[in-house]
Amino acid sequence: MGLFDELMTSARLRDAAAASLLVVMAALAVLNGVGTPLPAWPAGVAAWGAAILLWPKLDRRQRRLVGLLIAIGVLALCWSTVRGAPAYWLGALTQNNALLGMLVGVSFLQLLSLANATESLPKGRRALWQTLLATHFLGAAINLSAVFMIADRIGPKGVPRGEQAALLVRSFLSAAMWSPFFAAVAVAITYAPGASLAGVLAWGLPFAVLLLVLAGRRLERELPEGGREFVGYPMRPGALAAPLVLAVGVGLMHLWFPSWSALAIITIVAPLIAVVATLWRSGLFAGTDRVVQQARSRLPAMSGELALFLAAAVFASGLRSLMASTSLGMPFDSVGPLQAALLLALMIGFAMIGIHAVISISIVSAWTAPLSPDPVLMATVYCMSWAIGLAVSPLSGIHLALQGRYGLSAVSLARLNAKYGLMAYGLAALWLLAIGAWRGLL
């Protein structure tokens, strides 16, 4: 066997071992989330084991960022330990386990292929709004794979135009306000103590509607002839089956088992529905092979997300310890709508210079923790930072993904969304004011 063959075999073995560890991690996180006596840290051990195996898959930029976050977190933890203050070392093994387990479960939703290449493509303003809604609801269920599926279908020769890509970005990211299958919602619930999925949905879903209306109206103004030549995606009632089944499944599980965490329920329901649907459509043997291949290919591809979220756990634990051991605090003594809007502006600014939303959320969460802010208000701010900040950031994952797959300029896409982002922030500030009035924070 040649050197190349040996390297490829070694890489495949590492990927297979990492995929197995990630499945184990998700299972352990679920067991912890449904109230068994199992502690949270074993899932963290499995996650770190997978991250070490997948480290060679990270590019240089990812390694630098992850290394920097871990170094800062460890230094902060050591500083707190030396000063005799509380040091949350265990947070490195527990902080983001439920979130990572959910990401593993949701990755199997890509088995739900919803494309139909034989349908003709609609054109005009109605097509624009159909595509907006299709991207939003399909993206809410099967995440970024829905964006690629629709982009491949509507773009000339499989490459979307700039305005089509802008629509996909805006409508997809607005699902970060409410979709339980989005990492944004999981992060919001994780980093806003006391927040619940019901609270996020109650305030996030109506705001997502406002973002969709704004996104569509802005595109109608930006496009020639009000979008009459826009080529869109053929939205079918059957395409909503997957999102509806997933939502009903999560809702019923939460009703039957109210003590189970929302992230644990999603980690169970998402792969269960995807696997059952795959076996039903493809048969036992072919379906099983598809599921296994999905696990072998998609789970190792989570290397970047896995490393980032684990590094963020170390960083957040260190920052929390540092806050507890020093007098560093907020420039205000409470968090109301105005302060929340200022924090959101800061987080959007972070996103524009390439700081991932997870990092800015962990910073703000640790910074505001001593003030015990309203959980609904903060969870909404965190989701907004994802939905708006990533739409205007040239370094956001979705822009870089579109650039890598279709050759579109990430900077140009961010510029196309600049006015939309500014107006979306104005809407967000008003929405935070409404939350504050409703919850007695004014």
Protein Blocks (a to p, Z undefined) as FASTA:
>chain_A
ZZklmmmmmmmmmmmmmmmmmmmmmmmmmmmmnopabdfklmmmmmmmmmmmmmmmpcfk
lmmmmmmmmmmmmmmmmmmmmnopacdfklmmmmmmmmmmmmmmmmmmmmmccbdfkbcc
dedjklmmmmmmmmmmmmmmnmmmlmmmmmmmmpgghiacfklmmmmmmmmmmmmmmpmk
bfklmmmmmmmghiafklmmmmmmmmmmmmmmmmmmmmmmmpghhhpmpccddddfklmm
mmmmmmmmmmmmmmmmmmbcfklmmmmmmmmmmmmmmmmmnojklmmmmmmmmmmmmmmm
mmmmmmmmmmmmmmmmmmmmmmmmmcbdcfbfbdcfklmmmmmmmmmmmmmnopafklmm
mmmmmmmmmnopafklmmmmmmmmmmmmmmmpckbmklmmmmmmnopafklmmmmmmmmm
mmmmmmmmmmmmmmmmmnopZZ
